[in-house]
Amino acid sequence: MRVMNVIRMLLLGSLIVAGHILYPEGDGNIPDPASVTSLAPAPVTVTILDARTS
């Protein structure tokens, strides 16, 4: 049981270290405001149909 916990901790630690090595630009940088606003949906045109046109 103790051996499995050690293996899990080593695997978790190696994944954390690999994440910092592979993605170093994600540490504490302020996100680009344009990337946040690009998630906003585009305006949608709504057409109201009455009983005759539908």
N, CA, C and O of each residue as an XYZ file, in Angstrom:
216
protein
N       0.814     -1.192      0.000
C       0.000      0.000      0.000
C       0.863      1.264      0.000
O       0.575      2.227     -0.710
N       1.909      1.243      0.796
C       2.799      2.398      0.864
C       3.556      2.576     -0.451
O       3.802      3.702     -0.885
N       3.924      1.458     -1.084
C       4.638      1.523     -2.364
C       3.752      2.149     -3.431
O       4.226      2.948     -4.239
N       2.465      1.794     -3.444
C       1.552      2.363     -4.437
C       1.393      3.872     -4.231
O       1.310      4.621     -5.204
N       1.350      4.316     -2.986
C       1.239      5.750     -2.714
C       2.487      6.494     -3.171
O       2.392      7.603     -3.697
N       3.655      5.892     -2.974
C       4.901      6.518     -3.423
C       4.920      6.614     -4.938
O       5.336      7.633     -5.489
N       4.479      5.573     -5.612
C       4.438      5.588     -7.074
C       3.466      6.662     -7.563
O       3.762      7.376     -8.521
N       2.312      6.779     -6.910
C       1.336      7.799     -7.298
C       1.889      9.202     -7.099
O       1.699     10.068     -7.953
N       2.567      9.435     -5.986
C       3.143     10.754     -5.720
C       4.246     11.091     -6.721
O       4.349     12.231     -7.176
N       5.063     10.110     -7.060
C       6.111     10.352     -8.059
C       5.509     10.653     -9.425
O       5.998     11.525    -10.144
N       4.457      9.940     -9.782
C       3.789     10.194    -11.058
C       3.161     11.575    -11.071
O       3.276     12.294    -12.064
N       2.498     11.962     -9.990
C       1.894     13.287     -9.899
C       2.960     14.373     -9.975
O       2.785     15.366    -10.682
N       4.053     14.192     -9.258
C       5.135     15.172     -9.297
C       5.752     15.304    -10.673
O       6.073     16.409    -11.111
N       5.923     14.171    -11.365
C       6.505     14.241    -12.706
C       5.556     14.918    -13.687
O       6.002     15.617    -14.596
N       4.249     14.717    -13.513
C       3.296     15.403    -14.384
C       3.288     16.912    -14.135
O       3.164     17.696    -15.076
N       3.417     17.314    -12.894
C       3.471     18.747    -12.579
C       4.728     19.376    -13.164
O       4.667     20.458    -13.749
N       5.855     18.712    -13.013
C       7.114     19.232    -13.558
C       7.049     19.290    -15.081
O       7.497     20.269    -15.679
N       6.498     18.257    -15.717
C       6.372     18.254    -17.167
C       5.456     19.381    -17.633
O       5.714     19.985    -18.674
N       4.395     19.677    -16.889
C       3.508     20.771    -17.251
C       4.206     22.114    -17.194
O       3.974     22.973    -18.045
N       5.062     22.305    -16.195
C       5.800     23.563    -16.099
C       6.855     23.676    -17.193
O       7.143     24.779    -17.659
N       7.426     22.573    -17.602
C       8.438     22.602    -18.660
C       7.786     22.822    -20.019
O       8.285     23.609    -20.823
N       6.671     22.131    -20.286
C       6.037     22.217    -21.598
C       5.251     23.505    -21.789
O       5.151     23.997    -22.913
N       4.692     24.065    -20.724
C       3.857     25.263    -20.831
C       4.353     26.348    -19.875
O       3.649     26.694    -18.927
N       5.537     26.886    -20.102
C       6.068     27.878    -19.162
C       5.373     29.234    -19.267
O       5.413     30.010    -18.312
N       4.740     29.541    -20.396
C       4.134     30.860    -20.556
C       2.843     31.004    -19.771
O       2.322     32.114    -19.662
N       2.314     29.938    -19.229
C       1.074     30.017    -18.478
C       1.257     30.399    -17.023
O       0.271     30.450    -16.287
N       2.463     30.667    -16.578
C       2.722     30.957    -15.169
C       2.578     32.442    -14.870
O       3.510     33.217    -15.088
N       1.410     32.838    -14.371
C       1.235     34.191    -13.868
C       1.099     35.271    -14.916
O       1.087     36.450    -14.563
N       0.999     34.938    -16.158
C       0.825     35.969    -17.167
C      -0.616     36.459    -17.176
O      -1.548     35.697    -16.920
N      -0.785     37.747    -17.476
C      -2.125     38.315    -17.578
C      -2.680     37.937    -18.944
O      -2.010     38.149    -19.955
N      -3.888     37.383    -18.998
C      -4.438     36.973    -20.293
C      -4.730     38.171    -21.192
O      -5.028     39.268    -20.718
N      -4.640     37.939    -22.474
C      -4.930     38.970    -23.461
C      -6.421     39.283    -23.426
O      -7.236     38.367    -23.545
N      -6.805     40.556    -23.264
C      -8.237     40.876    -23.214
C      -8.990     40.486    -24.484
O     -10.181     40.179    -24.424
N      -8.318     40.495    -25.619
C      -8.985     40.126    -26.864
C      -9.373     38.648    -26.854
O     -10.391     38.272    -27.434
N      -8.579     37.823    -26.209
C      -8.916     36.403    -26.165
C     -10.125     36.144    -25.282
O     -10.869     35.191    -25.511
N     -10.328     36.988    -24.269
C     -11.485     36.817    -23.402
C     -12.750     37.292    -24.102
O     -13.794     36.647    -24.012
N     -12.654     38.427    -24.802
C     -13.849     38.958    -25.466
C     -14.203     38.175    -26.717
O     -15.327     38.286    -27.206
N     -13.285     37.392    -27.245
C     -13.607     36.609    -28.432
C     -14.548     35.456    -28.098
O     -15.111     34.831    -28.997
N     -14.721     35.173    -26.805
C     -15.640     34.116    -26.409
C     -17.094     34.581    -26.413
O     -18.003     33.760    -26.298
N     -17.326     35.898    -26.545
C     -18.688     36.414    -26.547
C     -19.378     35.992    -27.837
O     -18.767     36.031    -28.905
N     -20.639     35.591    -27.751
C     -21.343     35.150    -28.959
C     -21.614     36.309    -29.908
O     -21.776     37.453    -29.483
N     -21.659     36.001    -31.178
C     -21.963     37.002    -32.198
C     -23.456     37.319    -32.146
O     -24.251     36.474    -31.734
N     -23.847     38.528    -32.560
C     -25.274     38.868    -32.570
C     -26.060     37.926    -33.475
O     -25.562     37.459    -34.499
N     -27.289     37.661    -33.075
C     -28.142     36.734    -33.808
C     -29.351     37.488    -34.332
O     -29.961     38.276    -33.610
N     -29.695     37.247    -35.591
C     -30.882     37.859    -36.179
C     -32.062     36.933    -35.939
O     -32.002     35.741    -36.242
N     -33.139     37.492    -35.391
C     -34.340     36.708    -35.085
C     -35.460     37.154    -36.004
O     -35.750     38.346    -36.109
N     -36.083     36.203    -36.664
C     -37.228     36.490    -37.513
C     -38.468     35.872    -36.880
O     -38.519     34.670    -36.617
N     -39.456     36.710    -36.643
C     -40.688     36.228    -36.020
C     -41.632     35.785    -37.115
O     -41.914     36.545    -38.042
N     -42.120     34.563    -37.018
C     -43.026     34.007    -37.995
C     -44.439     34.003    -37.422
O     -44.655     33.666    -36.258
N     -45.386     34.382    -38.261
C     -46.771     34.252    -37.808
C     -47.357     32.962    -38.355
O     -46.647     32.197    -39.007
N     -48.592     32.708    -38.114
C     -49.199     31.434    -38.487
C     -49.247     31.219    -39.993
O     -49.201     30.077    -40.450
N     -49.339     32.285    -40.767
C     -49.447     32.143    -42.226
C     -48.112     31.790    -42.878
O     -48.090     31.029    -43.845
N     -47.013     32.317    -42.379
C     -45.717     32.071    -43.020
C     -45.034     30.803    -42.536
O     -44.095     30.318    -43.168
N     -45.496     30.271    -41.430
C     -44.860     29.066    -40.924
C     -45.589     27.897    -41.458
O     -45.228     26.757    -41.163
